[in-house]
Amino acid sequence: MTATRISKGLTLAVAAVAWAVCAWLLTRTSVPSLDLDGLDQHRFFSEHALARGRSYSRGTQALWLGSTVATIVALIVLMRVLPRSVRGMALGRIGSAVIVAMVLLVTLWFVALPFGLAGLWWQHHWGLGPFDVLAWLNGQWAVLGAEAVSVLASIVLVVGLAGRFRRWWLIAGPVIVGIGALFAFTQGYLVGAAAHPLPKRDASLRADARRLERIEGVQGTPLGVQDVSGWTDQANAYTAGFGPSSQVVLWDTLLDGRFTRGEERVVIAHELGHVKSRHILKAIGWSALIVLPTLWLLALATRRRGGMGRAENVPYAVLVLTLLSLLTTPVQNEVSRRYEAEADWRALSATQDPQSATRLFSSFQSTSLEEPSPPLWDYLWLENHPTLMQRIAMAQRWREAKPSR
């Protein structure tokens, strides 16, 4: 018995060391050590603008808290109600898991819907976009559909494997990561098919984009535009896919005349920086580091209830996963902020234009009512990008250092 315990302890110690090494490798970035303190936000933003940002953020924070609490309460109710129904289904383990998963997905979607609509109205109230519910819903369908299929497949996989294998999590973990990687890869093509090219009047911006691709070493990365102005006035851009499916997408609100050509170039260079640094692949690597220990903890949490092989334990398992996600969110956000900071640094090096970068980051306060320096709890749980003041400070430090390309 003692030898068995020693062997298990050594296995856990080796696994922990391997996990720490992989985590360290995935957090490494090309950003030098920078002092981002010492800048006064009043130097860049008026007191009126800061007050507006605080008021708007309080509303979004309240909606997030409300949505989180409502989701947890809904899961507690489902955890108590659904098992009774599952026992009388007589559909088998997999069939019952499919029904339970569908009930969970539909219930949680309806629970989150009022908060999503309230968030849309809150944006409209503060002048950040129209209150067009249909346009907003149309913008959600593609993401919701992919997430629903992924969650349903993962639940069926876990229940099926747990009914056959004691250490099911060792098999389910890599498969779930593989499913996530497949979705991330195909998303690039799906997003590219839905986006449209830059307008012909922006030929010079297309030329700038091609030049930035050459500078960053990611030639041939497609650049598309997504129409979101029907439900928001906020400006954004993102990168989808990886490898041959990589795609940079600009929201059409970024091209509506509110931003200078230099600021638009910074945004494009930032997204190309994500492609260059393979941040989506690194995010998949992080998911691999998180999924396996999470599934192991899930196996421990459900063991006294009969394990994950029983479909009636799915609501309880989703509740456990939700709570674990809340606990790990600050770590995931910190990793995301590191990757976003690296993309900012690459954009500065590619454009050699810290003035435009500073204006861009400053403008986000008015176009999205971001708080330049949010409260600590907001920073830990809600901010997956560096704060506006951190991004402005980086532009200032880059200008002082003036690194070569």
VMD Tcl script that draws the C-alpha trace (Angstrom):
set ca {
  {0.00 0.00 0.00}
  {2.85 2.36 0.90}
  {4.66 1.59 -2.36}
  {1.46 2.25 -4.30}
  {1.00 5.61 -2.61}
  {4.64 6.54 -3.29}
  {4.21 5.58 -6.93}
  {1.06 7.70 -7.24}
  {2.78 10.61 -5.53}
  {5.75 10.41 -7.90}
  {3.40 10.23 -10.90}
  {1.54 13.33 -9.74}
  {4.81 15.16 -9.07}
  {6.15 14.36 -12.56}
  {2.84 15.39 -14.10}
  {2.87 18.67 -12.17}
  {6.44 19.45 -13.28}
  {5.59 18.64 -16.90}
  {2.49 20.84 -16.68}
  {4.50 23.75 -15.24}
  {7.16 23.46 -17.98}
  {4.53 23.42 -20.74}
  {2.71 26.37 -19.14}
  {5.98 28.35 -18.98}
  {6.72 27.64 -22.64}
  {3.22 28.72 -23.69}
  {3.40 32.00 -21.74}
  {6.68 33.11 -23.33}
  {6.30 36.11 -25.63}
  {8.51 38.45 -27.64}
  {7.60 41.48 -25.48}
  {10.60 42.78 -23.50}
  {10.27 43.56 -19.82}
  {8.51 46.94 -19.66}
  {7.54 49.28 -16.86}
  {3.93 50.18 -17.72}
  {3.35 52.32 -14.63}
  {3.78 56.04 -14.16}
  {1.27 57.43 -16.68}
  {-1.62 59.50 -15.39}
  {-4.90 58.60 -17.11}
  {-6.05 62.23 -16.83}
  {-3.31 63.08 -19.29}
  {-5.23 61.20 -21.99}
  {-8.87 61.29 -20.83}
  {-11.11 64.01 -19.45}
  {-12.88 63.56 -16.11}
  {-16.21 63.52 -17.95}
  {-15.03 60.68 -20.21}
  {-13.73 58.72 -17.22}
  {-17.04 59.18 -15.37}
  {-18.98 57.93 -18.41}
  {-16.73 54.90 -18.65}
  {-17.21 54.07 -14.97}
  {-20.99 54.38 -15.22}
  {-21.20 52.20 -18.32}
  {-18.84 49.60 -16.83}
  {-20.90 49.33 -13.64}
  {-23.86 48.27 -15.76}
  {-21.90 45.67 -17.74}
  {-20.35 44.35 -14.52}
  {-23.79 44.02 -12.92}
  {-25.09 42.16 -15.98}
  {-22.14 39.76 -15.87}
  {-22.68 39.09 -12.17}
  {-26.40 38.62 -12.71}
  {-25.87 36.26 -15.63}
  {-23.30 34.24 -13.70}
  {-25.54 33.88 -10.64}
  {-28.58 33.03 -12.79}
  {-26.61 30.32 -14.60}
  {-25.44 28.75 -11.34}
  {-28.97 28.84 -9.88}
  {-30.39 27.28 -13.06}
  {-27.82 24.49 -12.91}
  {-28.63 23.80 -9.25}
  {-32.32 23.51 -10.14}
  {-31.59 21.25 -13.12}
  {-29.26 19.16 -10.96}
  {-32.21 18.45 -8.64}
  {-34.96 18.06 -11.24}
  {-33.42 16.32 -14.27}
  {-32.11 13.12 -12.58}
  {-35.68 12.07 -11.71}
  {-36.70 12.35 -15.35}
  {-33.58 10.58 -16.62}
  {-34.25 7.49 -14.53}
  {-37.61 7.02 -16.24}
  {-36.44 7.60 -19.82}
  {-35.25 4.06 -20.59}
  {-33.22 5.44 -23.51}
  {-29.89 4.01 -22.47}
  {-26.84 5.89 -21.28}
  {-26.04 7.72 -24.54}
  {-29.63 8.48 -25.49}
  {-30.35 9.89 -22.05}
  {-27.16 11.96 -22.17}
  {-28.24 13.48 -25.50}
  {-31.63 14.50 -24.07}
  {-30.09 15.91 -20.89}
  {-27.49 17.84 -22.90}
  {-30.18 19.35 -25.14}
  {-32.29 20.37 -22.12}
  {-29.23 21.96 -20.52}
  {-28.27 23.87 -23.66}
  {-31.77 25.20 -24.27}
  {-32.33 26.13 -20.61}
  {-29.02 27.93 -20.22}
  {-29.56 29.77 -23.50}
  {-32.92 31.07 -22.32}
  {-31.44 31.98 -18.92}
  {-28.69 34.00 -20.62}
  {-31.01 35.58 -23.22}
  {-32.48 38.34 -20.97}
  {-29.00 39.40 -19.91}
  {-27.84 39.47 -23.53}
  {-30.81 41.63 -24.51}
  {-30.24 43.85 -21.48}
  {-26.62 44.24 -22.54}
  {-27.75 45.19 -26.04}
  {-30.13 47.80 -24.60}
  {-27.41 49.08 -22.25}
  {-25.12 49.66 -25.23}
  {-27.94 51.47 -27.02}
  {-28.67 53.56 -23.92}
  {-25.07 54.79 -23.93}
  {-25.02 55.45 -27.65}
  {-22.90 52.45 -28.64}
  {-25.34 51.01 -31.17}
  {-28.98 50.53 -32.20}
  {-31.36 48.31 -30.26}
  {-31.99 45.90 -33.13}
  {-32.75 42.53 -31.56}
  {-33.08 40.62 -34.83}
  {-29.74 41.87 -36.14}
  {-28.14 40.95 -32.81}
  {-29.62 37.45 -32.86}
  {-28.49 36.91 -36.44}
  {-24.98 37.78 -35.34}
  {-25.11 35.13 -32.60}
  {-26.40 32.11 -34.53}
  {-23.14 30.96 -36.11}
  {-21.25 31.03 -32.82}
  {-24.12 29.49 -30.84}
  {-24.53 26.66 -33.34}
  {-20.85 25.72 -33.26}
  {-20.75 25.90 -29.45}
  {-23.90 23.78 -29.12}
  {-22.52 21.04 -31.38}
  {-19.19 21.09 -29.53}
  {-20.80 20.88 -26.07}
  {-23.23 18.14 -27.14}
  {-20.44 16.06 -28.66}
  {-18.25 16.50 -25.56}
  {-21.03 15.44 -23.16}
  {-21.89 12.34 -25.20}
  {-18.19 11.46 -25.46}
  {-17.57 11.81 -21.71}
  {-20.66 9.82 -20.68}
  {-19.87 7.10 -23.22}
  {-16.24 6.72 -22.17}
  {-16.94 6.98 -18.44}
  {-19.37 4.07 -18.72}
  {-16.59 1.86 -20.12}
  {-13.31 3.01 -18.64}
  {-12.27 3.85 -15.09}
  {-9.72 6.45 -16.20}
  {-11.94 7.80 -18.93}
  {-10.50 11.30 -18.56}
  {-7.16 10.16 -20.00}
  {-8.97 9.29 -23.25}
  {-11.60 12.05 -23.25}
  {-9.09 14.87 -22.66}
  {-7.12 14.50 -25.91}
  {-10.30 13.86 -27.90}
  {-12.00 17.01 -26.55}
  {-8.89 19.06 -27.30}
  {-8.87 17.55 -30.78}
  {-12.51 18.51 -31.32}
  {-11.74 22.05 -30.17}
  {-8.76 22.23 -32.51}
  {-10.90 21.05 -35.42}
  {-13.51 23.72 -34.71}
  {-10.81 26.39 -34.40}
  {-9.29 25.32 -37.72}
  {-12.56 25.18 -39.65}
  {-13.76 28.46 -38.12}
  {-11.20 30.30 -40.23}
  {-12.79 29.00 -43.43}
  {-16.34 29.58 -42.16}
  {-15.56 33.14 -41.11}
  {-13.80 33.79 -44.40}
  {-16.82 32.58 -46.35}
  {-19.14 34.86 -44.39}
  {-16.92 37.96 -44.59}
  {-16.63 40.19 -47.66}
  {-13.52 41.85 -49.12}
  {-12.45 45.38 -48.31}
  {-14.43 47.93 -50.35}
  {-12.80 49.01 -53.61}
  {-12.40 52.53 -52.24}
  {-9.98 51.06 -49.66}
  {-7.44 49.87 -52.26}
  {-4.65 51.73 -50.46}
  {-5.56 49.99 -47.19}
  {-5.37 46.63 -48.97}
  {-1.92 47.60 -50.20}
  {-0.94 48.57 -46.65}
  {-2.19 45.21 -45.41}
  {-0.08 43.34 -47.97}
  {2.96 45.37 -46.93}
  {2.35 44.58 -43.23}
  {2.01 40.89 -44.11}
  {5.45 40.96 -45.68}
  {6.94 42.78 -42.69}
  {5.46 40.28 -40.22}
  {6.20 37.26 -42.40}
  {2.59 36.08 -42.85}
  {2.07 36.71 -46.58}
  {-1.21 35.58 -48.06}
  {-3.31 35.91 -44.91}
  {-6.86 36.74 -46.12}
  {-8.39 40.00 -44.89}
  {-12.19 40.31 -44.75}
  {-14.88 42.59 -43.38}
  {-17.83 41.54 -41.22}
  {-21.00 43.64 -41.14}
  {-21.98 44.30 -37.51}
  {-23.22 47.89 -37.77}
  {-26.80 46.63 -37.62}
  {-26.45 45.93 -33.89}
  {-23.37 47.81 -32.62}
  {-21.29 50.92 -33.30}
  {-18.29 49.56 -31.41}
  {-15.18 48.82 -33.44}
  {-13.29 45.55 -33.32}
  {-11.30 43.00 -35.30}
  {-10.26 39.41 -34.72}
  {-8.25 36.50 -36.08}
  {-9.80 33.11 -36.82}
  {-8.31 29.77 -37.81}
  {-4.67 28.78 -37.92}
  {-2.21 27.61 -40.53}
  {-3.83 27.61 -44.00}
  {-7.21 28.61 -42.53}
  {-5.91 31.80 -40.85}
  {-8.18 34.78 -41.49}
  {-8.14 38.38 -40.28}
  {-11.57 39.99 -40.00}
  {-12.34 43.68 -39.48}
  {-15.72 44.85 -38.28}
  {-17.25 47.29 -40.75}
  {-17.54 49.80 -37.87}
  {-13.76 50.09 -37.95}
  {-13.97 51.49 -41.50}
  {-16.78 54.01 -41.00}
  {-14.53 57.08 -40.95}
  {-14.01 57.46 -37.21}
  {-10.46 56.09 -37.36}
  {-7.48 57.39 -39.29}
  {-5.63 55.29 -41.85}
  {-2.74 54.97 -39.40}
  {-5.06 53.63 -36.70}
  {-6.57 51.12 -39.12}
  {-3.07 49.94 -40.03}
  {-2.30 49.38 -36.33}
  {-5.40 47.19 -35.98}
  {-4.48 45.12 -39.03}
  {-0.87 44.77 -37.85}
  {-2.14 43.69 -34.41}
  {-4.25 40.89 -35.90}
  {-1.41 39.81 -38.20}
  {0.72 39.73 -35.04}
  {-1.63 37.08 -33.66}
  {-1.13 35.05 -36.84}
  {2.65 35.44 -36.69}
  {2.81 34.40 -33.02}
  {0.43 31.44 -33.61}
  {-1.70 32.54 -30.68}
  {-4.67 30.37 -31.63}
  {-2.46 27.28 -31.67}
  {-1.03 28.35 -28.30}
  {-4.57 28.80 -26.97}
  {-5.29 25.22 -28.04}
  {-2.18 24.19 -26.14}
  {-3.50 25.96 -23.07}
  {-6.84 24.19 -23.45}
  {-4.93 20.90 -23.42}
  {-3.22 21.90 -20.17}
  {-6.54 22.87 -18.59}
  {-8.84 20.13 -19.92}
  {-7.01 17.08 -18.56}
  {-6.74 18.19 -14.89}
  {-10.28 19.59 -15.09}
  {-11.67 16.23 -16.25}
  {-9.69 14.49 -13.51}
  {-11.25 16.78 -10.90}
  {-14.64 16.16 -12.50}
  {-14.15 12.41 -12.15}
  {-13.34 12.88 -8.46}
  {-16.34 15.17 -7.90}
  {-18.83 12.76 -9.48}
  {-17.40 9.53 -8.09}
  {-19.69 9.42 -5.04}
  {-22.71 9.95 -7.30}
  {-21.87 6.98 -9.48}
  {-19.49 8.69 -11.89}
  {-19.84 10.39 -15.24}
  {-21.11 7.20 -16.86}
  {-24.57 8.05 -15.51}
  {-26.46 10.60 -17.60}
  {-28.30 11.95 -14.56}
  {-24.98 13.32 -13.27}
  {-24.49 15.58 -16.29}
  {-26.21 18.68 -14.73}
  {-24.09 18.31 -11.60}
  {-20.98 17.91 -13.76}
  {-21.79 21.07 -15.72}
  {-22.25 22.94 -12.42}
  {-18.83 21.73 -11.25}
  {-17.28 22.78 -14.56}
  {-18.90 26.21 -14.31}
  {-17.45 26.76 -10.83}
  {-14.03 25.50 -11.90}
  {-14.16 27.86 -14.88}
  {-14.84 30.79 -12.56}
  {-11.82 29.84 -10.48}
  {-9.49 29.51 -13.48}
  {-10.75 32.55 -15.42}
  {-8.17 34.95 -13.90}
  {-5.36 32.67 -15.08}
  {-6.84 32.32 -18.57}
  {-7.34 36.09 -18.79}
  {-3.74 36.70 -17.76}
  {-2.53 34.42 -20.55}
  {-4.83 36.16 -23.03}
  {-3.51 39.57 -21.95}
  {0.05 38.39 -22.54}
  {-0.83 37.30 -26.08}
  {-2.68 40.57 -26.77}
  {0.30 42.54 -25.48}
  {2.58 40.59 -27.82}
  {0.27 41.40 -30.76}
  {0.39 45.09 -29.73}
  {4.20 44.99 -29.63}
  {4.37 43.34 -33.06}
  {1.97 45.98 -34.43}
  {4.17 48.77 -33.10}
  {7.28 47.19 -34.62}
  {5.55 46.61 -37.97}
  {3.96 50.06 -38.33}
  {6.66 52.09 -36.56}
  {3.80 54.40 -35.61}
  {3.36 54.75 -31.81}
  {1.39 57.98 -32.29}
  {-1.38 56.19 -34.21}
  {-1.33 53.34 -31.70}
  {-1.74 55.79 -28.82}
  {-4.63 57.54 -30.59}
  {-6.26 54.18 -31.35}
  {-6.09 52.95 -27.78}
  {-7.32 56.30 -26.48}
  {-10.24 56.27 -28.91}
  {-11.50 52.95 -27.52}
  {-12.57 54.84 -24.42}
  {-15.11 56.84 -26.42}
  {-16.09 54.20 -28.99}
  {-16.55 51.40 -26.42}
  {-16.60 53.31 -23.12}
  {-13.80 51.17 -21.72}
  {-12.38 52.08 -18.34}
  {-8.70 52.98 -18.80}
  {-7.89 51.50 -15.36}
  {-10.69 49.15 -14.23}
  {-11.08 47.79 -10.66}
  {-8.93 44.80 -9.74}
  {-11.77 42.24 -9.68}
  {-12.93 43.43 -13.10}
  {-9.35 43.20 -14.38}
  {-9.01 39.63 -13.09}
  {-12.35 38.19 -14.25}
  {-13.55 40.33 -17.17}
  {-10.53 41.79 -18.95}
  {-8.81 39.51 -21.48}
  {-6.91 42.45 -23.02}
  {-4.42 44.79 -21.36}
  {-6.07 47.92 -19.97}
  {-6.11 51.03 -22.13}
  {-3.49 52.63 -19.91}
  {-1.25 49.57 -20.21}
  {-1.58 49.67 -24.00}
  {-0.90 53.40 -24.13}
  {2.10 52.94 -21.83}
  {3.44 50.21 -24.13}
  {3.24 52.59 -27.12}
  {5.12 55.21 -25.10}
  {7.79 52.72 -24.03}
  {8.16 51.47 -27.62}
  {8.74 55.03 -28.80}
  {11.45 55.43 -26.17}
  {13.11 52.14 -27.09}
  {12.57 52.37 -30.89}
  {13.42 48.73 -31.64}
  {14.32 47.80 -35.19}
  {12.08 45.66 -37.37}
}
mol new
graphics top color blue
foreach p $ca { graphics top sphere $p radius 0.5 }
foreach p [lrange $ca 0 end-1] q [lrange $ca 1 end] { graphics top cylinder $p $q radius 0.2 }
display resetview
